[in-house]
């Protein structure tokens, strides 16, 4: 019994030894996602997740709003007809609601990120809380680097 187990283990090891250097094509590794999908820009939910990660984990902005926040709106942001527009190139900002408490809460907090994809910069706005703040932070650079799709050919 023990000899047959050792023989089976040795055969399994020899069978996998040659296949260790062979990688499957990129589409198999990435669950049949096409190269066009891999090279596409991030969609709304992916960008919101990236902004939340940047705000909460990397920069911890909600902790410094009362000390470093500015009350005036950044000069780059202009509100034309109720729409946030970048004054540099007259493009609309993408607006991401990061946190929005219910209206009936006593210390309601609204957190919003204004993203300019062209400049890869965002501004963070914090409203509410126990101190009833309405402050802006930024600009902060955000770049979402993605690995390029492999151009592997089936051999």
C-alpha positions in Angstrom: 0.0 0.0 0.0 2.8 2.4 1.0 4.8 1.5 -2.1 1.9 2.1 -4.4 1.2 5.5 -2.8 4.8 6.5 -3.2 4.8 5.3 -6.8 1.6 7.3 -7.5 3.0 10.4 -5.9 6.2 10.0 -8.0 4.2 9.6 -11.2 2.1 12.6 -10.4 5.2 14.7 -9.8 6.8 13.6 -13.0 3.6 14.3 -15.0 3.3 17.9 -13.7 7.1 18.6 -13.9 7.0 19.3 -17.6 3.8 21.4 -17.5 5.1 23.9 -14.9 6.6 26.3 -17.4 3.6 26.3 -19.7 1.1 29.1 -18.9 -2.4 29.1 -20.3 -3.3 32.0 -22.5 -4.3 35.3 -20.9 -8.0 34.8 -21.6 -8.0 31.6 -19.6 -6.2 33.2 -16.7 -8.7 36.1 -16.6 -11.9 34.1 -16.9 -12.4 34.5 -20.6 -12.3 38.3 -20.6 -11.4 39.6 -24.0 -8.3 41.9 -24.5 -10.7 44.7 -25.5 -12.4 44.4 -22.2 -9.1 44.4 -20.4 -7.8 47.5 -22.1 -11.1 49.4 -21.7 -11.1 52.3 -19.3 -12.6 51.7 -15.8 -16.4 51.9 -15.6 -18.4 53.8 -13.0 -18.3 51.1 -10.3 -14.6 50.3 -10.7 -13.8 54.0 -10.5 -16.0 54.5 -7.4 -14.2 51.6 -5.7 -10.9 53.1 -6.6 -11.9 56.5 -5.2 -13.3 55.0 -2.0 -10.0 53.1 -1.6 -8.0 56.2 -2.1 -10.1 58.4 0.2 -10.5 55.9 3.0 -7.4 53.7 3.1 -4.5 55.6 1.4 -5.3 59.3 2.2 -7.7 58.9 5.2 -9.3 62.2 4.2 -12.3 61.9 6.5 -9.9 62.3 9.4 -8.3 65.5 8.2 -11.3 67.5 6.9 -11.6 69.7 10.0 -7.9 70.7 9.9 -7.0 70.8 6.2 -10.3 71.4 4.5 -11.1 74.7 2.7 -14.5 76.3 2.7 -14.2 77.9 -0.7 -14.8 75.9 -3.9 -11.6 75.1 -5.8 -11.1 77.6 -8.7 -10.9 74.7 -11.2 -14.6 73.8 -10.5 -17.2 76.0 -12.0 -20.9 75.3 -11.7 -22.6 76.2 -15.0 -26.4 75.6 -14.9 -26.0 73.3 -11.9 -23.4 71.1 -13.5 -19.8 70.9 -12.3 -17.5 71.9 -15.1 -13.7 71.9 -15.2 -12.5 75.5 -16.0 -9.3 74.2 -17.7 -10.9 72.3 -20.6 -14.7 72.9 -20.1 -15.5 69.2 -19.6 -17.9 67.9 -17.1 -16.7 66.4 -13.8 -17.8 62.9 -13.0 -19.5 63.0 -9.7 -19.3 60.1 -7.3 -21.4 60.0 -4.1 -19.1 58.1 -1.7 -21.3 58.4 1.4 -24.8 59.8 1.8 -26.6 59.4 5.1 -30.3 59.6 5.5 -31.9 63.0 5.7 -33.3 62.5 9.2 -30.0 61.8 10.9 -28.8 64.5 13.3 -25.2 64.4 12.1 -25.7 63.6 8.5 -22.6 63.2 6.4 -22.3 63.5 2.6 -19.0 62.8 0.9 -18.6 63.4 -2.8 -15.7 63.1 -5.2 -15.5 65.2 -8.3 -13.3 63.5 -10.9 -11.7 64.9 -14.0 -10.7 61.8 -16.1 -8.7 63.9 -18.5 -6.4 65.3 -15.8 -6.7 62.1 -13.6 -7.4 64.4 -10.6 -10.2 64.5 -8.1 -11.5 66.8 -5.5 -13.1 65.6 -2.3 -16.1 67.4 -0.6 -17.2 66.7 2.9 -20.5 68.1 4.2 -22.1 67.6 7.6 -21.0 65.8 10.7 -21.1 67.0 14.3 -19.4 70.3 13.3 -21.6 70.9 10.3 -18.7 71.3 8.0 -18.8 72.0 4.3 -15.2 71.8 3.1 -13.2 70.8 0.0 -9.9 68.9 -0.2 -7.7 68.3 -3.2 -6.7 68.0 -6.0 -5.5 64.5 -5.6 -4.1 62.4 -8.4 -5.6 59.0 -9.1 -4.3 56.6 -11.8 -5.7 53.2 -12.3 -3.0 51.1 -13.9 -4.1 47.9 -15.4 -1.9 45.1 -16.6 -1.8 44.8 -20.4 -3.5 41.9 -22.1 -1.0 39.3 -23.4 -0.8 38.7 -27.1 -0.2 35.0 -26.6 -0.9 32.8 -29.6 -2.0 29.2 -29.2 0.8 27.0 -30.2 
